[in-house]
């Protein structure tokens, strides 16, 4: 019997179109990754912008400049990295001396409120941060580079939209928002304590500070001494950051700051006495606009830096400094002396004793010594603080020459050598006998001693 074999199983054959498609897919699987790897986009490497660093130490003979708060262009995380890279100073960090405000009650109230505004807007409602800010402002007031009043320090540069020392004074913050009644009370308490002798020791003699997410241009040129929360505190490097540099006195009268009127009743008043720190190094609150150009006198003949003037009639004593500062202009050295009595005004220096005693007001500026001082004759004009008064000098009376008839007749000595004392020559009369002086001491009489009986 025949057996029938099953036909052999055929393998399926791929169509040419399918083979082409698979080939394209295989080729793409190889080519595409190669193209991706070879043409991958470069990873953007974030580079820090250049940071300007100044290491110059201002010598003692040169007053350090007060630079405006200008920040370097850095992202917050980059700024923090830069700040972290700057080490803290290893030099001693002594505490500042206590300060107690003086002057009239109104002036003290203005000082308290200016300081309270600064600690609130700079540190918020945080007691520790507020104490640190208050100490920095008091340190500045004592330093020759800054105004000599609390309000003068706080609002220095506030007349400009940029360049103010404390940003809240020129960025509109005081007009946009204010503290609650409770927060304002707490801020005033911190200010009152700081102005009554309380010292915040951790910041030492710091005159600068900033948050750790910004980098001012002056940051690296100062000594970083401590950190309070997120704020870094600095002092000037070299002599200007040591305790002896903080040697200036308090002006004793606080200016009226119109910007403070919303917070403080002590600052509600005449806006013409608002502080202009750039032209008022003594912190007296002058208003240069109150002095017309026609009132500026001429200098003394032969010396363009000296002015001897008669004060204009009607000018109030508070405007004397404005007249002096506007008269001196941009002179680095200027001596301004003025009198209310024209008959007492000298024609040239130096004045006589009577002329000096009659002087009504004086102003001396010497930029090379970082000195500017305004003084009043307090016998003519009452001032709120004795530090604004001239030192009174008592001049002796002129010598009276007696008439010739009353002068004694001079005795003419004979020519020849003068006689020797104690030597008697032949022919000289014997000296008169001097009475004998007998010094007698009292004789002590013995006291009889009784004989003891047996």
NORGI-V237510 format. One record per backbone hydrogen bond with DSSP energy under -0.5 kcal/mol. CO is the residue of the C=O (numbers start at 1). NH is the residue of the N-H. Records with the same first field share a line. If there is no record, write none. Layout:
# NORGI-V237510
CO = NH, NH
This chain:
# NORGI-V237510
3 = 5
15 = 19
16 = 20
17 = 21
18 = 22
19 = 23
20 = 24
21 = 25
22 = 26
23 = 27
24 = 28
25 = 29
26 = 30
27 = 30, 31
28 = 32
30 = 34
31 = 35
32 = 36
33 = 37
34 = 38
35 = 39
37 = 40
44 = 46
45 = 47
50 = 52
51 = 53
56 = 58
59 = 62
65 = 67
68 = 70
70 = 217
72 = 74
75 = 79
76 = 80
77 = 81
78 = 82
79 = 83
80 = 84
81 = 85
82 = 86
83 = 86
85 = 87
99 = 197
104 = 108
105 = 109
106 = 110
107 = 111
108 = 112
109 = 113
110 = 114
111 = 115
112 = 116
113 = 117
114 = 118
115 = 119
116 = 120
117 = 121
118 = 122
119 = 123
120 = 124
124 = 126
125 = 127
126 = 130
127 = 131
128 = 132
129 = 133
130 = 134
131 = 135
132 = 136
133 = 137
134 = 138
135 = 139
136 = 140
137 = 141
138 = 142
139 = 143
140 = 143
142 = 248
143 = 146
148 = 251
149 = 153
150 = 154
151 = 155
153 = 156
155 = 158
156 = 165
157 = 160
164 = 69
166 = 169
167 = 170, 171
168 = 174
172 = 175, 176
173 = 177
180 = 184
181 = 185
182 = 186
183 = 187
184 = 188
185 = 189
186 = 190
187 = 191
188 = 192
189 = 193
190 = 194
191 = 195
193 = 196, 198
194 = 197
195 = 101
199 = 201
200 = 203
201 = 204
203 = 206
208 = 234
210 = 232
211 = 214
215 = 72
216 = 219
218 = 221
219 = 222
221 = 237
222 = 224
223 = 225, 235
224 = 89
226 = 233
227 = 229
228 = 231
230 = 212
231 = 228
232 = 210
233 = 225, 226
234 = 207, 208
235 = 223
237 = 240
238 = 241
239 = 242
242 = 245
243 = 246
245 = 144, 247
255 = 257
256 = 258
257 = 260
258 = 261
260 = 263, 264
264 = 267
265 = 268
267 = 269
270 = 273
271 = 274
273 = 256
276 = 279
277 = 280
280 = 283
287 = 290
288 = 291
290 = 292
292 = 295
293 = 296
300 = 303
303 = 300, 306
305 = 335
306 = 300
307 = 309, 337
309 = 311, 339
312 = 315
316 = 319
317 = 320
319 = 323
320 = 324
321 = 325
322 = 326
323 = 327
324 = 328
325 = 329
328 = 331
332 = 367
334 = 365
335 = 307, 337
336 = 363
337 = 309
338 = 360, 361
339 = 311
340 = 342
341 = 344, 345
342 = 345
352 = 356
353 = 357
354 = 358
355 = 359
356 = 359
360 = 377
361 = 338
362 = 375
363 = 336
364 = 373
365 = 334
366 = 369, 371
367 = 370
371 = 366
373 = 364
375 = 362
376 = 378, 390
377 = 380, 381
385 = 388
386 = 389
388 = 376
390 = 392
393 = 395
399 = 401
400 = 402
403 = 406
404 = 407
411 = 413
420 = 423
422 = 424
423 = 425
425 = 428
436 = 438
437 = 439
438 = 440
439 = 441
443 = 445
446 = 448
448 = 450
